[in-house]
Amino acid sequence: MKSKTETKLSNIGKKTVIGILRTWRELKGTARLAITGEVRPHLPKEDIEHLKKQMQSCLNSKGGEITARSQTIELGKTYLNLNATGRAKFLQVIAEDFDIDRNKLEKTIDSAKNAKDNLKFENELREALITPRSTILRQFNSLPDGFKFLVDMRADLMPLLGKNTSLKGLEYDFKNILSAWFDIGLLDLVEITWNSPAAILEKLMEYEAVHKVRSWEDMKNRLDSDRRVFAFFHNKMPSEPLIFVHVALTEGLAGNVQAILDESSPVTDLRAADTAIFYSISNAQKGLAGISFGNFLIKRVVDKLSREMPQIKHFSTLSPIPNLRSWLDPLLEKGDESILSNKEIKEIKSISDTPNAASGLLDLLNGEWYKNSKNAEKLKPILLRLAAHYLINEKKKITALDPVAHFHLTNGARLKRINWLGDTSSKGLKQAAGMMVNYYYDLDKIDDNHEDYVTEGKISVSRTVKGLL
């Protein structure tokens, strides 16, 4: 019986696979040099030599553009027809067997000792440093859906990197290629509305990573007149959003995401709206992780809204604190009361049956504490202080430990406000005891805040948040 690992289609969905295969079958043509034979889905040892021949044929094509394209298609079809086990082996083969030609590189370096033409030597060295596998990967650029194919292939690669160090060179090639192809200057900012193609709306629902879209009515509410959704697209992937952001137009700062997502709440009068709240930003393509679009997306949206809606004077996020409890809970599990003041220890013991305050706080957080107004009121100053400490003082080298905080602070935002019970969904409670953050984008101070943070780790913090400490 096959395991789930052997049969799973990994990160490329069935619709995408079927669409790419159909397109490539139509383009295959009648190439004389196409490699014949089959590779089985789990890529057993006896099939690997055939796979290597397919890869080598992409490098040694002698039949012109049509043949080269056909051989690339055959290799891509082989990959798409593999299961997860087979794909892992495929990636290992192309990583190890199509790496830099070390002998050629050493000879090139040795020739430098007697080189009279430095420019010629430099060009030869550059050529020697190009991996054969990167040449193969770039060939997919000329195929319809080739960009999407490579993005999804990298998504398959990334979970394997920690288990197999030989794949790191392949990841380096992937990131270099995709970074160049997805340069910010090549991306289009598109506003998505209820009248956008249904396929795009479906993908927004599928890719939403911060606040799950529950239904079509929920999606329609997020596209109402006081809401906006913007996404970056690439002309080689016109039906695939790369990253998108949800914006609520409000009167004043919003502090609760359930209020924003409430389908029954009244629509904000745009004449009274003075604030744009970025309440969700999601990367839609796992294979583009680490290739930064988000900072450019927010700045482009701020610029667009400023020009089109001059009454909007304030730009802020309503953001989660995704790793707050991941940092806090292990300390509480150890019974470490040193993170609490004497007053806080006394307050927690007054509402907990556990003699150790740290363990007692953890027990409370794992229950329905927020539904007891008396307990919640006692925990409020304690949890707000711990959240402020985590966001301001807990660092990874000089930058914020929290990934969302790091993202917005890098963009030049200010830590404006921590919102008590800003997200009472099960996810919000599990991640951050229901708290959310407003990161404020002051257009006159973004550049200074950015420089202070990235060079010195200095975080711009409001008096309100400092007061929590």
BATORRO-864886 format. One line per 4 residues: their letters; for each residue x, y, z of C-alpha. Coordinates in steps of 0.02 Angstrom, whole numbers, plus 50000, padded with zeros to 5 digits. Example, Ala and Ser with C-alpha at 12.3 -4.5 7.8 and 13.67 -1.06 7.14 Angstrom:
BEGIN
as> 50615 49775 50390; 50684 49947 50357;
This chain:
BEGIN
mksk> 50000 50000 50000; 50070 50170 49952; 50103 50298 50088; 50035 50476 50085;
tetk> 50212 50536 50054; 50225 50431 49897; 50060 50484 49822; 50044 50666 49877;
lsni> 50054 50792 49734; 50152 50913 49844; 50133 51100 49816; 50073 51095 49636;
gkkt> 49884 51076 49633; 49798 50955 49517; 49721 51093 49412; 49890 51174 49385;
vigi> 49972 51009 49338; 49834 50963 49216; 49837 51136 49136; 50026 51137 49113;
lrtw> 50030 50960 49044; 49891 50999 48920; 49981 51156 48858; 50148 51069 48843;
relk> 50075 50921 48748; 50009 51044 48619; 50181 51125 48603; 50285 50969 48597;
gtar> 50293 50963 48407; 50393 50831 48315; 50566 50840 48390; 50684 50709 48319;
lait> 50798 50704 48470; 50668 50682 48606; 50722 50553 48735; 50602 50407 48736;
gevr> 50558 50298 48885; 50467 50319 49049; 50511 50368 49225; 50400 50292 49358;
phlp> 50317 50406 49488; 50429 50355 49634; 50588 50366 49526; 50673 50200 49569;
kedi> 50861 50181 49547; 50845 50095 49379; 50754 50249 49308; 50882 50378 49364;
ehlk> 51000 50352 49217; 50858 50388 49097; 50818 50546 49196; 51000 50603 49184;
kqmq> 50993 50578 48995; 50839 50689 48988; 50928 50824 49086; 51086 50808 48981;
scln> 50984 50821 48821; 50923 50991 48877; 51105 51048 48885; 51166 50966 48723;
skgg> 51022 51006 48605; 51076 51004 48422; 50907 51015 48337; 50870 51199 48355;
eita> 50741 51293 48458; 50597 51172 48425; 50698 51022 48483; 50764 51115 48635;
rsqt> 50589 51165 48685; 50526 50987 48661; 50663 50915 48770; 50627 51042 48906;
ielg> 50442 50997 48897; 50484 50812 48913; 50588 50847 49069; 50450 50955 49143;
ktyl> 50319 50820 49107; 50430 50692 49193; 50436 50801 49349; 50249 50836 49351;
nlna> 50211 50649 49340; 50319 50607 49491; 50249 50588 49667; 50329 50674 49817;
tgra> 50461 50538 49839; 50506 50545 49655; 50517 50734 49655; 50636 50733 49803;
kflq> 50750 50613 49706; 50735 50719 49548; 50790 50874 49642; 50937 50781 49718;
viae> 50993 50719 49547; 50990 50892 49466; 51074 50967 49620; 51218 50842 49631;
dfdi> 51248 50785 49452; 51227 50954 49368; 51328 51062 49486; 51480 51167 49437;
drnk> 51611 51074 49336; 51749 51081 49466; 51886 51026 49347; 51841 51162 49223;
lekt> 51837 51290 49364; 52009 51238 49430; 52085 51246 49256; 52011 51419 49229;
idsa> 52083 51480 49395; 52254 51404 49355; 52257 51492 49187; 52238 51658 49277;
knak> 52420 51647 49334; 52480 51675 49157; 52331 51775 49093; 52375 51930 48995;
dnlk> 52195 51974 48952; 52104 52002 49117; 51937 52032 49034; 51947 51866 48941;
fene> 51992 51776 49103; 51848 51858 49198; 51725 51805 49064; 51792 51627 49065;
lrea> 51778 51624 49255; 51598 51685 49250; 51556 51549 49125; 51640 51415 49232;
litp> 51537 51469 49383; 51371 51444 49292; 51297 51279 49348; 51224 51166 49213;
rsti> 51068 51146 49319; 51036 51335 49313; 51046 51326 49123; 50914 51189 49125;
lrqf> 50801 51287 49243; 50811 51444 49136; 50751 51348 48984; 50578 51338 49061;
nslp> 50567 51527 49041; 50519 51506 48858; 50372 51389 48895; 50193 51440 48936;
dgfk> 50170 51420 49125; 50358 51393 49140; 50370 51527 49273; 50233 51444 49376;
flvd> 50316 51275 49352; 50482 51337 49425; 50397 51432 49568; 50307 51272 49618;
mrad> 50464 51167 49597; 50553 51281 49721; 50405 51262 49839; 50436 51074 49832;
lmpl> 50622 51101 49864; 50612 51214 50016; 50549 51086 50146; 50691 50969 50095;
lgkn> 50833 51092 50127; 50852 51054 50313; 50864 50867 50279; 50987 50871 50134;
tslk> 51129 50998 50128; 51173 50948 49949; 51016 51040 49893; 51075 51210 49953;
gley> 51168 51250 49792; 51009 51213 49693; 50912 51329 49809; 51042 51465 49778;
dfkn> 51017 51448 49590; 50829 51450 49608; 50829 51606 49714; 50947 51699 49597;
ilsa> 50843 51656 49444; 50674 51696 49522; 50738 51857 49603; 50788 51921 49431;
wfdi> 50627 51865 49346; 50516 51936 49483; 50602 52104 49503; 50483 52234 49574;
glld> 50495 52336 49413; 50416 52191 49318; 50263 52177 49431; 50092 52255 49404;
lvei> 49986 52322 49547; 49805 52269 49519; 49651 52310 49622; 49539 52158 49642;
twns> 49352 52187 49650; 49194 52082 49657; 49191 52097 49466; 49363 52018 49446;
paai> 49368 51845 49366; 49300 51708 49477; 49463 51611 49459; 49559 51756 49540;
lekl> 49432 51770 49682; 49445 51583 49713; 49633 51599 49728; 49616 51743 49851;
meye> 49506 51631 49957; 49627 51486 49943; 49787 51585 49976; 49723 51695 50119;
avhk> 49842 51649 50261; 49801 51773 50400; 49611 51772 50418; 49530 51625 50330;
vrsw> 49391 51668 50207; 49240 51570 50268; 49121 51588 50121; 49080 51685 49963;
edmk> 48979 51806 50070; 49133 51836 50176; 49234 51867 50017; 49102 51988 49953;
nrld> 49107 52082 50119; 49296 52102 50103; 49268 52183 49933; 49130 52304 49986;
sdrr> 49138 52491 49952; 49236 52525 50113; 49360 52385 50078; 49501 52363 49953;
vfaf> 49609 52218 49897; 49769 52245 49798; 49888 52115 49725; 50049 52105 49628;
fhnk> 50045 52007 49464; 50180 51959 49340; 50139 51958 49154; 50206 51780 49140;
mpse> 50082 51724 49276; 49930 51833 49238; 49806 51723 49330; 49913 51698 49485;
plif> 49925 51834 49619; 50099 51839 49695; 50055 51932 49854; 49899 52027 49906;
vhva> 49840 52144 50043; 49667 52176 50116; 49628 52356 50166; 49484 52423 50271;
lteg> 49439 52608 50258; 49388 52667 50431; 49361 52818 50539; 49508 52811 50661;
lagn> 49619 52663 50704; 49537 52492 50705; 49580 52378 50851; 49475 52222 50823;
vqai> 49481 52112 50670; 49314 52028 50705; 49232 52199 50688; 49316 52223 50519;
ldes> 49263 52050 50458; 49085 52061 50527; 48969 52041 50377; 48826 52126 50470;
spvt> 48922 52283 50517; 48869 52444 50428; 48971 52505 50281; 49086 52651 50325;
dlra> 49039 52817 50246; 49192 52853 50138; 49171 53040 50167; 49206 53008 50352;
adta> 49344 52879 50325; 49516 52949 50367; 49616 52790 50395; 49671 52643 50288;
ifys> 49695 52485 50391; 49802 52347 50315; 49728 52198 50406; 49796 52052 50305;
isna> 49944 52026 50190; 49976 51854 50116; 50109 51780 50004; 50015 51678 49875;
qkgl> 50163 51579 49806; 50263 51471 49926; 50399 51455 49796; 50433 51643 49806;
agis> 50468 51642 49994; 50617 51752 50034; 50592 51858 49878; 50524 52017 49955;
fgnf> 50371 52101 49880; 50273 52150 50035; 50363 52311 50076; 50343 52373 49897;
likr> 50161 52320 49895; 50115 52421 50049; 50208 52575 49986; 50127 52564 49815;
vvdk> 49954 52546 49893; 49985 52693 50011; 50037 52799 49861; 49885 52745 49760;
lsre> 49760 52778 49900; 49840 52945 49942; 49815 53004 49765; 49642 52933 49737;
mpqi> 49568 52968 49910; 49645 53126 49984; 49532 53113 50138; 49634 52961 50194;
khfs> 49770 53037 50304; 49822 52889 50411; 49895 52720 50361; 49909 52580 50487;
tlsp> 49905 52392 50501; 49802 52281 50614; 49929 52141 50630; 49943 51976 50723;
ipnl> 50085 51933 50843; 50109 51758 50775; 50250 51698 50887; 50207 51781 51054;
rswl> 50149 51622 51138; 50284 51519 51052; 50406 51629 51149; 50304 51642 51310;
dpll> 50235 51466 51336; 50404 51376 51355; 50452 51499 51492; 50288 51470 51581;
ekgd> 50306 51280 51562; 50470 51289 51658; 50380 51380 51799; 50493 51532 51771;
esil> 50417 51669 51880; 50562 51787 51845; 50469 51857 51694; 50331 51917 51813;
snke> 50330 52056 51942; 50280 52022 52123; 50114 52110 52093; 50081 52004 51938;
ikei> 50122 51844 52031; 49998 51891 52166; 49861 51933 52038; 49883 51769 51944;
ksis> 49880 51665 52104; 49717 51749 52153; 49628 51675 52002; 49727 51513 51979;
dtpn> 49731 51353 52081; 49914 51324 52039; 50042 51377 52172; 50168 51428 52038;
aasg> 50111 51588 51951; 50198 51548 51785; 50116 51376 51775; 49952 51454 51831;
lldl> 49959 51584 51691; 49991 51447 51563; 49841 51347 51628; 49733 51501 51612;
lnge> 49792 51539 51436; 49754 51360 51383; 49575 51379 51443; 49432 51500 51409;
wykn> 49498 51637 51521; 49442 51777 51405; 49258 51732 51432; 49273 51770 51618;
skna> 49272 51961 51625; 49345 51966 51801; 49492 51853 51756; 49519 51942 51591;
eklk> 49527 52111 51677; 49661 52049 51797; 49763 51970 51657; 49749 52121 51541;
pill> 49894 52228 51609; 50003 52072 51630; 49982 52008 51453; 49994 52182 51376;
rlaa> 50159 52210 51466; 50226 52040 51411; 50175 52077 51231; 50260 52248 51236;
hyli> 50418 52171 51310; 50419 52035 51176; 50396 52157 51031; 50523 52285 51093;
nekk> 50655 52190 51190; 50663 52012 51122; 50785 52018 50977; 50866 51912 50843;
kita> 51036 51995 50844; 50982 52179 50833; 50812 52156 50750; 50642 52109 50820;
ldpv> 50615 51925 50855; 50435 51931 50796; 50428 51908 50605; 50278 52022 50576;
ahfh> 50354 52159 50684; 50518 52141 50590; 50429 52155 50423; 50337 52317 50464;
ltng> 50480 52396 50563; 50596 52362 50415; 50471 52455 50307; 50484 52606 50422;
arlk> 50325 52584 50524; 50301 52634 50705; 50241 52519 50844; 50085 52621 50882;
rinw> 49966 52518 50990; 49938 52343 51059; 49753 52298 51052; 49679 52196 51193;
lgdt> 49572 52051 51127; 49593 52115 50950; 49571 51938 50881; 49469 51816 50984;
sskg> 49471 51679 50852; 49547 51513 50906; 49701 51555 50800; 49719 51728 50876;
lkqa> 49705 51661 51054; 49827 51519 51021; 49957 51633 50941; 49949 51790 51048;
agmm> 49815 51774 51183; 49701 51872 51067; 49810 52028 51053; 49846 52122 50892;
vnyy> 49957 52270 50846; 49938 52432 50750; 50097 52471 50654; 50080 52651 50596;
ydld> 50152 52716 50432; 50191 52901 50457; 50236 52954 50280; 50354 53091 50341;
kidd> 50453 52973 50453; 50457 52808 50358; 50634 52832 50291; 50708 52886 50458;
nhed> 50622 52743 50550; 50686 52619 50421; 50866 52681 50434; 50864 52679 50626;
yvte> 50795 52503 50630; 50902 52417 50499; 51065 52500 50552; 51047 52507 50742;
gkis> 50896 52398 50783; 50810 52552 50853; 50620 52529 50857; 50504 52677 50842;
vsrt> 50378 52654 50983; 50232 52761 51039; 50218 52826 51217; 50064 52717 51240;
vkgl> 50160 52556 51208; 50312 52614 51308; 50194 52647 51452; 50146 52463 51457;
l> 50323 52420 51511;
